[in-house]
């Protein structure tokens, strides 16, 4: 499963977004994570916002599945569970 990662611009981060991303990647090591680009298509997209606005745009990216948004470090466990569930559903 290929999961694109999109960070917000970081104008008002309330937690260490990079550390949260690394934690998710480490725990979900069976998923192929990549920073998004407009040329590729992703199974799912993880948007990592730094505050409740979670205003990072992502409409320009091609995603076959769904978009998962997080804007607080308390979302890490839910994101890991959601990604694992999607991977199991895909049969990988």
Secondary structure as UniProt FT lines:
FT   STRAND          2..7
FT   TURN            11..12
FT   HELIX           17..27
FT   TURN            28..30
FT   STRAND          32..35
FT   TURN            38..39
FT   STRAND          41..42
FT   STRAND          44..48
FT   TURN            52..53
FT   TURN            59..60
FT   STRAND          62..63
FT   STRAND          67..70
FT   HELIX           73..75
FT   HELIX           76..90
//
